[in-house]
Structure formats: C-alpha cells, structure tokens
Amino acid sequence: MGQLRFRVHERDRLGEDGLGRIYVAGMEDIPWATKAHWDNDILVVRRSVSDSGNIFVPWNVEGHGRQMLASTTLMERERPYTLEVELARGLIQRLRARLFIWEWLGLEAPSELSDQLQDATQQFSRAATNQHDLARAANAASDAIRLGLDVSNLLVECYTKQAMAKRQHQTPSSTLLGVNLGPMIPTVELRRQLVDATNIMQLPIGWRAIESEEGRRNFTATDEQLGWCQKAGLKVAAGPLLRLDDSGIPLWMYVWEGEDYEQLSRMMLEHVRAVVTRYAGRVHLWHVASRVNTGRLLALDEEQRLNLVAQAIQTVKQIDPRTPTVVSFDQPWGEYMAGQNEDLAPLHFADALLRADLGVSGFGLEINSGYWPHGSVRRPSFELGRLIDQWSLLGVPLMALLSTASKSDEDGMATAKTHVEPAAATQQADTQLAWAQQVVPLLLARPTIQVILWNQLSDALPHEFPHGGLFDAQENAKPTLAYLRDLRKSCLV
C-alpha cells in the first residue's frame, strides 16, 4: 500500500465529511481504494497500490461551492506536497488539455478566455515558486483555482455555442429531451407545461408499484401515463425494468435475500417479461436496468448483477427485438469505488455488456450533481466533456439522466439519506438553473448524446433527491423547466 503526504493551509476547505471522500486514481481516472487521515498537520492519503496517481479532493472554492478537484500525476516521496498548489496545478493542466482538444476540433477561443487562463497560470506560478511560505503559496493557489473555475465555465460556454451552431448548420439536433414522470400522473396544467418543454417521457414502471403484492400486478397508473404520452405525441422511454438498489424491488422480495441466486433472478426476469409483453411495440426505448454499478440489491455481487442484466436484455430482445435497449450507470466517475471493495468501474461494466454481444443499443449516465452520498460531487464544467469523450469510445449512443438541487434547505419529502452539497453563493440563487445552463447545452452539442432526461419531476410527492424536481413542493414550475422549454424550441427538431 502506497501513500501520499500533503501540507494543507486551509483544512476547513475540505469540510467536515471531505476526508472520507478523497481518492486517488490512475491514468483513466478510475479510483483506487483510498483512505485519508491526519498525522498532526500532515494529510496522509493511502491507496491500495504504490503506482503514481492523481488525487481527487472535494474542495470549497469561493464563488463555486464544493468542487471535486484533481491534481496532476503524483509519485510517492518523503517530502510532503502542498495540497492547494497541487490542486491548482491539476486544474490548470486539465483545463489546458481540454482547450487543446477542443481547439483541435475547431474551437475558436476568444482572447478573453486566453487572457483569463494566463491570469490563472500566473497565480499558479506564484504559488509553485513560494512553497517555502505555506500561507503565501496556498493563497496564490486558491486564487488560481478560483480563476481556473471561471475559465472552465467560459470555455464550456464558448465550446457549446460554437459546436451547437455548427451542428445546427449541418442538420438540426434530433436529441430527445424529457423527464422521468416517476409515480405521478400530471395534472392538466402540468401536462401542458411538459408538452411545451419535452419530446420524450420516461415511465419508470417500477416493480415495487406494479407488484406490491406477490403475484398481483397492477398496471393502471402506467397505462394512464402511457395513454397521455401517446395522445400528446411524446416518445416514451420505459423503465428501468430492473433498478439494482434497495428501492428497486417490492418489499415482499426481501424475504428472499440470501436465497439461491437462480430463484431470485427467475423472479426478477418474470417482472421484465410481464412488462415487456404488455407494452411491446408501444414504447420507443427500453431502459432495461439502472444503477448496475452502485446498487446493492439483495447483496448480489458484481458477477451476479452482470449476469442478471445480460439475461434481462436477452429477455427484452426476444419479446420486442425492434425497440432499442439501454442500461444506465450511477456516479459514472466512480467515486464510490474509493471506499468499497469493487473490481469493476462503470466503464468496465459497460464494456463487458458490449463484449457479450447482447444487442444493447446504448448506455445511460446518471449524474445527480451536488448530492452525497447517493450522487456526485460537482466538478469543473469541462470535466463533463472529458467524461463524454471516454464513454463515446464505446461506439454506442449515450443517454444522460440529470438532477441537481434548486436550493439547500431541508426537504421533508426526500426519502433517501442524501444531503445537498455546499453550493456557490452567486447572484443567481437558483443553483439548479445555473447548473442546467452549463450542462444541458454541452450535452446537446455532443452527437453521441441522443437522450437527455431530467431525473425527477416534482418535489410535491415523496422523492429521492432533495429539491431535485422541475416542479417545487407546491407544484409550481421552477425556472429550469422554462429554460428547457426554450432550448427545445430553439435547438431541437
């Protein structure tokens, strides 16, 4: 087991829970099992291997809230590194690499961007050359990080505008933009607003709701949702048929925990078979399974989860061979791997399914940003472009499932033990809208992304993520919905 050691000037920037969320990753940014602790004033980060790697740290930054920042590749050495300096170095290096890639693809960077990046680089230079004075180096590095995140936002904005304009000039975007209806049957007023803003709906077809009593299936709510979507001319994504976490099965299934895997899988596949048989030919996309990588459904191990998903795909293809199938992965950066005994990263799961030649049509990336522990820490906006590049190498279409909080207050209707990360204190109080304005256009600009779904419709009913819906607890539309409506009208066919 190897270790990296750091001097830290402002420990408070880690936050109370930050220590347990630090991890080290290799060249592909796939986390290694990591543990961090304080040894007097030195931060010691231990990982399961001794190879050089990048350290990822959740770090509070003025004007940007908590961000997951990364260093460049660090080797083991006796002399401690200065954490603030290494985080600034990593941010500047990754920014420059992303700028180079996008310029190589045709981005025309404005002088303003180059000037701001130069300012950030100069601040980093001051930090790197004054490490004999910890406070001075850390303060300069903090300025470099803040400026670098400003540059990140500007870079993504420039790239998005130019890429979208180029794409629109060639052919209008056919990306599908929608929302997960959850258990809700929208009111007439909500339906009108949704039809204006979306062209696809996700019907969850949750096993727990359909078969709350063993052997007795009730499709009434799903039938009504599907009927409305068809009448409104909306495309339909159905599923996930299997959600591989604790909320993915009926309560009566828990008596089977620890029983024979073959019996468990048979019961799960019966649900898949019943749903697909009922709705074959009436939906446009089967979302076969979700949270394949993070779910702990009935203590199934990684191999069992993979086998179950493979069998579910085969079942769907046998009954409805013409409808595309997709499998989605939660926390696609894999940060959960740092504290768990996991062998397969999200990309490894996806690659295994592709190699099995099951006919899976694409993969989904579930990004619930600014939530913990059942979500992903916010990252510099250009990092999403890096993530999409990695997944695009698989050569299949991608679906993005998104959510983030509109505020950080207590949410009594949230069902999961998930809290909202500290957000930026900006003039725009709605952090959900600010994040959507950065992320959604970037996704629309990427041809690989063919479906974008907001992961939560309303905060008025029990829901998973605090304040993550497009409608608030009083069923009033949030500004994000109007923004999505404007995007659909201006950018989508």
N, C-alpha and C positions, 0 to 999 in steps of 0.2 A: 504493500500500500504506500502510495506516494503522498507528499504534502507540499503545499504552497503556503508561504507566510507573508503577511501584509501589515504594514503600519497603516493606521486609519486615523485621520484627524477629526472627522465628524461622525462618530459612531451613531448618532441619532438619525442619520440619513438612512440607515438600514431599517429602522422601525422595530417595533417590539418583536415581530414574528419573522423578520428578514433573515436572521441567522440560519434558520432551518430550511430556507428556500434557496440558498446559494448552491450552485452546482458547477461542475467542471465538465466540459465536452471536448470531443476531438474535432477533426477537420470538418466532419459533416454536421457539426452542432448537435450530435446525439449525446445526451447526458450520460455520464458515468455515475454509479452510486457514490454519493458525496456526503460528508459530514463536516460541519464547521463548528469551531468553538474558540473562545477567547483564552489565550495564555497570557495573563496580565494584560498588557496593552497591545498584544500582537494577535491578529486574526489568523488562525490556523485552519486551513482547508485541506481535508484528507479525502482522497478518492481511491477507488478500487484498483487503479493501475498507476504505474510510475511514468507513463508517457507524458510528454509536454501537452498542454491543452489550454483552452480558453476558459476563464472563469466568468460565470454569469451571476450578476448580483442585482437584486431588486433595490433600487436607489431612488430616494426622493430628490427631485430636482425642481428648483424654483420655476413656476410658470408651466410646469409639465406634469406635476404629480409624480407618482411612483412609476418608474420605468425599469424594465429588465435590460441592463446594460452589460456589454461583454468586453473583455479585454482582447488583446491580440494573443497569439500563442506564447505561453509562458513555460519555461523549464524550471525544474527544481533547482534551488540554490539556497545556501545558508543565509545569505543576507536578505532581509525582508524587502519585498516590493512596497511601493506606496500605492495603496488601493485607488485613491482618487486619480492619480496620474495614469495608472494602467487602464482604468475605465475610460478616461479621456482619450488615451492613445487608441484603444479599441474602437471607440465611436468614430473618431476621425478616419481611421484606416478603413472601416467598413463603409463609411459614407463615400470616401474617395473611390473605393472599389465599385460601389453601386453607380456612382456618377459615371465612371469609365464605361461600365457595361451599357448604361442607357445612352451615353453619347455614341458609343459604337453602333447602337441600334438606330441612331438618327436623332437623338435629343439635341436640341439647340439650347444650351444652358445660357440664361441671361447673365449679364455682367453682375447684377445684384447678387446672384447666387454665388458666383465665383468670389466676389468681394467678402461675403459673409463667411464662406468656407475658409478664406485666407485669414480672417479675423480669428476664427475658432482655432486654426492651426497655430497662429502666433501665440494665443493664450496657452495652448498645449506646450509649445516650445518653452515658454517661461516656466511652466510647471515642471517640465522634464529637466531643465537645467538648474533648478533651485531646490532639488530634493534634500540638500543638506539642511534646509529650513522647512520643516514639515508643514507648518501653518501656511507659509507663503506658497509652497508648491501646491498644497491642497486647494487653496483659494483660487489660484490661477487655473487649476484643473477643473474646478467647479464652474468657473466662467466658461471654459472651453466646452464643457458638457452642455451647459445651457445654450450656448451659441450653436453647438453642433445639432441639438434637437430642433432649434429654429430652422437651421439649414435643411434638416431632414424633412420638415413639413413643406418648405418651399420647393425642395427637389421633387417631392411626390406630386405637389400641385402642378409644377411645370411639366413633368412627365405625363401626368394624367391628361392635361389639356391637349398636349400635342399628340399623344397616342390616340385619344378619342377623336380628335379632328381628322387624323389620318385614317382611322378606321371608318368613320362616318363618310369620308370622301370616297372610300373604296366600296363599301356596302354598309347599310345601316345595321347596327347591332341587333342581333336576334336573341340576346341574353334574356333569360326568363327571370323576372324579379317578383318575389312574393313573400308570403309569411306563413308560419305554422299556425293553423287555427286552434290547435290544442283541443280541449273538450268543448269549445264554445260554438254555439250556433248564433252567429251575429244577428243583431237587431237590424231592422230595415235601414236605419241611419248608418250603422257601421258598415253594412254591405255596400251602400252607395260610396262611401269613402274608400273602401278597399278596392272596389272595381276601378276607381279612378287611379289608384296608385300601383296596382299589381296586374300581372298577367298569368300568375300561377298561384295555386294554394297547396299547402301541404296538409293532408288529412292524416293525423297520427295513427288512427286505427289501433289504439292501444289495447293490448291483450287484457290488461287489468280492467279496463272499462267494458270491453266486449264480453268477457267471460268472468264476471265477478263471482259467479257460482260455477263450480266444476261441471262441465258438460252442458251448460245452458248459455248459448251465445245470443247476444242482443246487438243487432246491427242498426237499430233505429236511428241513433244520433249520426252515425256515419252515413247512412242512406240520405238523411236530410241534408247534411253538409255537401255530399256529392251532388245531390239534386240541384242545390243552389248554384254550385260551381258550374255545372253543365248549363243551367239556364242563363247564367251570367257570361258564358263564353270563356271561362277561365280554364286553363290547363290544370291538371291535378297530379301532384306527387303524393303517393300513398305510402305511409309508413312513418317511422321504421316498424317493420313487421316484427323484428326482434330488437329490443333495446337491452343491451347486456349490462345493465346496472340494477340496483335494488328496486327501482320503481318500474322495471320492465316486465314484471310478471304479476299475476293475481296473487293475493295474499294466501290463498289456499295452496299455492305451489310450494310454500316454504316448508311444509311437512316433508317434502321430497328432498330437502337439502341433505347432501351426503349420501344419497341413494345412487344406484347404478346409473352411470352416465348414459348408457344406451336408452334406459327408460326415460330419463329426463329429456334427452334430445328428441325422442319419439313424440313426447307430449308437446314440445315446443314446435316441432315441424307440423304437427296436426293443426295448430293455430295458423301457421303460414299457409298450409294447404287450404284451409277453410276460407281464409280471407281472399286469397288469390283466385280461387274457384268462383267466389261470389262476384268479384269485381274485375275479372279478366276482360280486357278489351274496353273497359270504361275509364281507365286511368292512363296517364301519359308517361309515368315514371314510377317504378317500384323502388322505394327506399328499403332495401332488404334488412339491413342491420345498422345499428349505431353504437357508438362507444365501445367498439370492438376491442380497443387497446386499453381502455381505462376501467371498463366495467368489471365488477366482482360478482357477477350473477351466480348465486348458489355455489360460490367458491370454485367455479370452473377455472382450470389453468389455461395457459396460453394455447397449448395444442388443442385442447377441447373446444375453446372458443373458435379457433380457426376452423376446425372440423365442422362445428355447428353452422357457422356462416357459410361454408362451402356447400353443405347439404341444403341449406335454405336457398341459396342461389340456384342450385340444381332443381329444387322443387318448383321455384317460380318459373324457371325457363321451360320446364316440362309442361306446365299448365298454360303459360302465356308467353310463348317464345318470341313474340314480336315486340313486346314492351321493354324498353331499356331498364337495366338494373344498376343500382348504385349502393355502395357500402361506405359509411362515414366513420371518421375517427375524431375523437375529442382531444383537446390540448395537443394540436399537431406538432408543436415544438418539442413535445416530450418531456417537459419539465418535471412531471410526476415521477419519472424514472429515477431521479436523484435519490429518493428516499424509499424505493421499493425494489424488490428482487425481480426485475423484469429483464428478459433477454431480447425481446422484440420491440423496436421502436415503431412508431406509426408507419413510417415508410416501409419497414420490413414486413409488417402485416400486409400492406397493400401489395408489395412485390410478390409475396408468397401466394396471394389470391390470383394475381395475374399469371404467374408461372403455372398454376394449376389448370389454366385454360378452361375456366368455368363459364366464360361468356359474360363476365361482369363488364358493364358498359362504362363505368366511371367511378370516381371516389369523391366523397364529401369531406370537407374540413370544417369542423365545428369550432368556432372561435368565440367563446364567451369572455370578452375582454374586460379586464378590471375587476374580476371576481377571484376569490380564493376561499377554500381550497378547490372548488369544483369548476375552475375556469383558468384563464391565462392572464398573467401579469401583462399590463400594457407594455408595448415595445415601440422603439422608434418606428415611425410610419414606413420607412423604406424597407424595414425587415420583412414586411408582408410580401413585398416584391421578391425578396430573396427566397422566402418560403414557397411562393407560387412557382418560381423557377425550378426548385428542387422537385416538386411534385409533377411539374409539367414533363420532366424527363421520363415519366412512366408512359407517356404517349397516349393517354386517355383523357376524356373531358373531366372537368372538376366542378364540384358544387360547393358553394360556401354557405355555411349556416352561422349567422351572426347574432350577437346580442351584446349590449352593454347597458349600464345603469344611467338613467337620466338625472339621478340625484343620489346622495349617500345617506339619507335619513333611514331610520328603522322602517322595515317593511313587514307588517304583521301578517300579510298574506303569503309571504315567501315560505315555501315548505322545506327547502334544503338548508343545511347548516353552512350557508355561503355568505360571506360578507363582501362589501364593496371596498375596493382599494382606494387609498387617498388619491384624489384627482387634482388636476391643476386648478388653481384659483385664478380664473380668467374673467374677462368681462362677459363672456358668454356662459351663463350659469348652467345651461343645459349641456352636460357633458356627453350625453347620448348623441345629440345632434352634431356636436363638434367632432366626435369620433366618426360618425357616419359620413360626414363631409370629407374626411380624409380617406376613409377605407373603401366605401362603395364605388366612387369613381375609379379608383385604382383597379378594383376588381373588374369593373365594366370595360376597362381599357385592355384587359388581357383576354385574347380569344379563347384561351384554354378554359376560362371560367364560363360555363354555359348556364348555370343556375345560381341565383343568389336568393337565399331565404332568410328573413328575419326570424329568429328562433322562438320568439314569444310574442303573442298577440296583445294580451291585456293584463293589467295588474289588478283587475277587478275580481278575478277568480283566483283560487289558490294556484300558485305558480312557482317555478323553480328558482328563478334569478331575481333578486330584489330590484324593483323599478326597471325591469328589462323590457317591458312591453311597449308596443306602439300606441297603446291607449292607457291612460292612468287609472287609478282606482275608482274614479267617478265616470269612467268610460269616455273621457274627453280625449280627442286625438292629440298626441304630442307633436311638436314641430318636426320630428324625424319623419312622420308619415307624409306631411306636406312636401318635405324635401324629396322623398322617394317618388312621390307623385310627379313632381317637376322633372326629376331625372327620367322617369319613364316617358313622359310626353316629349322631352327634348332629345333623348338619346336612343330610345328603343323603337323598333318597328311594331 
